[in-house]
Amino acid sequence: MSLTVYGVPLSPFVRKLRLCLAEKGIDYQLEIVPPFNQPSWFLDINPLGRIPAIKDGNFSLADSSVICQYIEDKHPELTPLLGQSPEQKATVRWLEKYADYELSPLTTFTIFQHRIINPSMNKTCDENVVQLAMNEKLPAHFDYLERSLGNAEFLVGGTLSLADLSFTCQIINMEYAGERLDEQRWPNLAALISRIKARPSMQALLQDEQAMLASLK
């Protein structure tokens, strides 16, 4: 097996990459590299010290979005996840970045960080910060994504794409921290999350993540 993914399962960015590989049917080996206190050799792959990164034979690469684009380009014969037309491809990239840059600071680096990571490191959870993210900052983003989805089954082009995976990966971290999307206010997004979580690719990952989540709690 030539492809190695470096990272930890509870990272939404590692999860996104693993889902991309699973949906395409690509085998890989996961080598655990934490987001902190990383081995020095990992910085040769990604000097920024961020996960995930990969090694594919003699080729190494970092950043989940860049890696997923690389996988898409290398295996055009496999299930496409970045859209078909130029318009779809651009929209998938936009919504993926929206999840990574607008949602993750709130869902993962605020709510998940304070509720799950901080207590595991003997640090305090600032509940005021969590509630600010949930009640004042995230709703506007969810409103936008609800409108973008409309009554469609998926966010772009009527088929599964990296946009759906990126969004759901962030929501899962929020759910791990005890918060859920309001199904009454955002019914279409809630239905999308349920569809993605029910996929075999996601079910396999969620089972693997439970043990790590339990150890943190």
C-alpha positions, -999 to 999 in steps of 0.1 A, spaced: 0 0 0 18 31 -12 -5 58 1 -1 69 37 -24 95 54 -9 113 84 -32 128 111 -58 119 137 -94 106 131 -112 134 150 -97 161 128 -125 172 104 -99 178 78 -84 143 81 -120 130 81 -127 148 49 -97 133 32 -105 98 44 -140 101 32 -128 113 -2 -105 82 -4 -133 59 8 -158 72 -17 -133 67 -45 -124 32 -32 -87 40 -27 -69 20 -1 -45 38 23 -28 35 56 -35 59 84 -5 68 105 -13 88 137 3 122 138 -12 146 164 -19 182 157 5 192 185 40 180 195 46 164 162 77 144 153 104 164 135 102 142 104 66 154 99 77 190 95 97 179 64 64 169 49 45 199 61 66 227 77 33 244 89 27 214 112 -9 209 101 -28 177 95 -35 159 73 -6 152 50 1 123 27 29 103 12 21 86 -21 51 66 -30 79 91 -31 56 121 -33 44 140 -3 18 167 0 -1 187 27 -34 205 31 -67 185 29 -81 206 0 -49 203 -21 -46 166 -14 -83 160 -24 -76 179 -57 -45 158 -62 -65 126 -57 -92 138 -81 -67 147 -108 -47 115 -104 -78 92 -106 -101 107 -132 -116 73 -138 -130 71 -102 -161 87 -88 -158 125 -92 -162 146 -60 -152 180 -73 -180 186 -98 -183 181 -136 -187 215 -153 -165 245 -146 -194 261 -127 -199 230 -105 -162 227 -98 -160 263 -88 -190 260 -65 -176 229 -49 -143 246 -41 -162 277 -28 -184 256 -4 -155 234 7 -135 265 16 -166 280 33 -167 250 55 -130 250 62 -126 287 68 -159 299 81 -174 270 99 -143 253 114 -132 283 135 -166 280 153 -176 243 151 -141 228 157 -117 254 170 -143 269 194 -171 245 203 -152 212 200 -120 228 213 -136 241 245 -160 212 252 -138 183 243 -101 192 239 -97 217 267 -110 194 295 -88 166 282 -58 189 286 -69 201 321 -79 235 306 -112 253 313 -141 254 289 -153 289 283 -190 283 279 -197 319 270 -175 315 240 -193 283 230 -228 299 233 -216 330 213 -205 307 185 -238 286 186 -263 314 190 -248 344 173 -221 334 148 -231 301 133 -268 308 125 -260 332 97 -237 306 81 -264 279 84 -290 303 69 -267 308 39 -260 271 34 -297 262 38 -305 286 10 -277 272 -11 -290 237 -7 -326 244 -11 -346 212 -18 -318 195 -36 -303 162 -23 -268 175 -24 -252 210 -24 -238 209 -60 -251 193 -91 -274 168 -75 -246 144 -66 -223 139 -37 -193 162 -37 -165 174 -15 -188 203 -5 -212 179 13 -183 161 29 -166 192 42 -198 207 57 -208 174 74 -173 169 88 -175 202 106 -210 195 120 -198 161 133 -172 178 155 -199 202 167 -221 172 175 -193 154 194 -192 185 216 -229 182 224 -245 206 200 -268 198 171 -282 217 141 -318 229 147 -339 207 124 -368 231 126 -349 261 114 -326 243 89 -345 212 78 -327 207 45 -293 209 61 -303 185 88 -316 161 62 -283 164 42 -263 156 74 -284 125 80 -278 113 44 -241 118 46 -238 102 80 -257 71 67 -233 64 39 -211 34 45 -179 55 41 -190 77 70 -203 49 92 -170 31 91 -151 63 102 -176 72 129 -172 38 145 -134 42 145 -137 77 160 -158 67 190 -129 51 209 -107 81 205 -136 104 216 -142 83 246 -106 85 256 -107 123 254 -138 125 276 
